[in-house]
Amino acid sequence: MNVTINTDASFSKKHKRGSYAIWIVSNMGTVRKSGMLRTTTAEPWHAEMKAIVNALALLDKQKWIGIRKIFINTDCLNAIHCFTNDAENIQRWGLNRKSSKKIRAQYAEVAKHFSYAVIDFRHVKAHTATKDQRTWVNSWCDQMAKEHISEFRRKMKEEGK
């Protein structure tokens, strides 16, 4: 069985907080979830990485049997570089930071639950006029993540933060 995971994140630089949205689909069903990340986040691409880790953890909770391939669609090339250990691009873009190492370790831990499956990352170009299904779902994830971060910012403003 193939599973497709779509994720996106939004980020508040001022508050160092991120939000996420996840859309998982297979012949076993569809799972959607969105919300605020629980911990602070140093960079926007860290929020994207955390969204992917959360998505794999959510997939693990589904207890779907027979997963052979997991496609992870993301519009964040930095996350793909980090999770695939692309040393050249990690060095090129300065992604080898302590905070990204922690998220990479979290990814490795949850990915162990899928050692029997191939995990394949795919870049989805964001904010295009393309009408394919991957782009549509990425736009949904983008919109949901933006709604959560906007609500968070509104609350912080009301609290004077």
C-alpha positions in Angstrom: 0.0 0.0 0.0 1.2 3.5 -0.8 0.6 6.4 1.5 0.9 10.1 0.5 1.6 12.7 3.1 1.2 16.4 2.4 2.4 19.0 4.8 2.9 22.8 5.1 3.7 25.2 7.8 3.5 28.9 8.6 5.9 30.8 10.9 5.8 33.9 13.1 9.3 35.4 13.2 8.4 37.7 16.0 7.2 35.0 18.3 9.4 32.1 17.0 6.3 29.9 16.7 4.9 27.8 13.9 1.7 26.2 12.7 1.2 23.2 10.5 -1.3 21.3 8.4 -1.2 17.7 7.4 -3.2 15.7 4.8 -2.6 12.0 4.6 -4.3 9.7 2.1 -4.2 6.0 1.2 -6.7 3.4 0.2 -7.3 3.0 3.9 -8.7 6.6 4.1 -7.8 10.2 4.6 -6.5 12.0 7.7 -6.3 15.7 8.0 -5.0 17.7 11.0 -3.8 21.2 11.6 -2.8 23.4 14.6 0.0 25.2 16.3 3.4 23.5 17.0 3.9 23.0 20.7 7.4 24.3 20.9 9.2 27.4 19.7 10.8 27.2 16.3 13.9 29.0 15.2 13.4 29.1 11.4 10.5 28.8 9.0 12.0 25.6 7.5 12.2 24.1 11.0 8.4 24.5 11.2 8.2 22.7 7.9 10.4 19.9 9.3 8.3 19.6 12.4 5.2 19.3 10.3 6.7 16.3 8.5 7.7 14.7 11.8 4.1 15.3 13.2 2.7 13.8 10.0 4.7 10.6 10.3 3.7 10.3 14.0 0.1 10.8 13.0 0.4 8.1 10.3 1.9 5.8 12.9 -1.1 6.2 15.1 -3.4 5.1 12.3 -2.0 1.5 12.6 -2.5 1.0 8.9 -1.1 -2.4 7.8 0.8 -3.1 4.6 2.5 0.3 4.0 5.2 -0.2 1.5 5.9 3.3 0.2 5.3 6.7 1.8 5.4 9.8 -0.4 6.0 13.0 1.5 5.0 16.1 -0.5 6.4 19.4 0.8 7.1 22.8 -0.6 10.2 23.1 1.6 13.4 22.0 -0.1 15.4 22.7 3.1 13.4 20.0 4.9 14.0 17.6 2.0 17.7 18.3 2.1 17.9 17.7 5.9 15.8 14.6 6.0 17.6 12.9 3.0 21.0 13.9 4.5 21.9 15.8 1.3 25.3 16.9 2.6 26.0 19.1 -0.3 22.9 21.2 0.1 23.0 21.1 3.9 26.4 22.7 3.6 25.5 25.0 0.7 22.5 26.5 2.5 23.8 26.4 6.1 21.3 23.9 7.3 23.6 22.0 9.7 22.4 23.9 12.8 22.0 22.4 16.2 18.2 23.0 16.1 17.8 21.2 12.8 19.9 18.3 14.1 17.4 17.8 16.9 14.5 17.8 14.5 16.4 15.4 12.2 16.9 13.1 15.2 13.1 13.2 15.9 12.5 12.3 12.3 14.9 9.4 12.5 13.1 8.1 15.6 9.6 8.2 14.1 10.8 6.9 10.7 12.1 3.8 12.5 8.4 2.8 12.8 8.3 2.6 9.0 11.6 0.7 8.5 9.7 -1.7 6.2 8.6 1.1 3.9 10.4 3.3 1.4 10.0 7.0 2.2 10.2 9.2 -0.9 10.3 13.0 -0.6 8.7 15.1 -3.4 9.0 18.8 -3.8 5.7 20.6 -4.6 6.2 24.0 -6.0 4.0 26.3 -3.9 1.7 29.2 -4.9 1.4 28.2 -8.6 -1.6 28.2 -10.9 -1.1 24.5 -11.5 -4.4 22.6 -11.1 -3.1 19.1 -10.2 -4.1 17.3 -7.0 -0.8 17.7 -5.2 -0.8 21.5 -5.7 -4.5 21.7 -4.6 -3.7 19.8 -1.4 -0.6 21.8 -0.8 -2.7 25.0 -1.1 -5.2 23.5 1.4 -2.4 22.8 3.9 -1.0 26.3 3.3 -4.3 27.9 4.0 -5.0 25.9 7.2 -1.5 26.6 8.6 -1.9 30.3 7.8 -5.3 30.4 9.6 -3.7 29.0 12.8 -0.7 31.3 12.8 -3.0 34.3 12.1 -5.2 33.4 15.0 -2.1 33.0 17.2 -0.8 36.4 16.2 -4.2 37.9 16.9 -4.2 36.5 20.4 -0.7 37.7 21.0 -1.6 41.2 19.9 -4.6 41.2 22.2 -2.3 40.1 25.1 0.2 42.9 24.2 2.9 40.5 23.2 
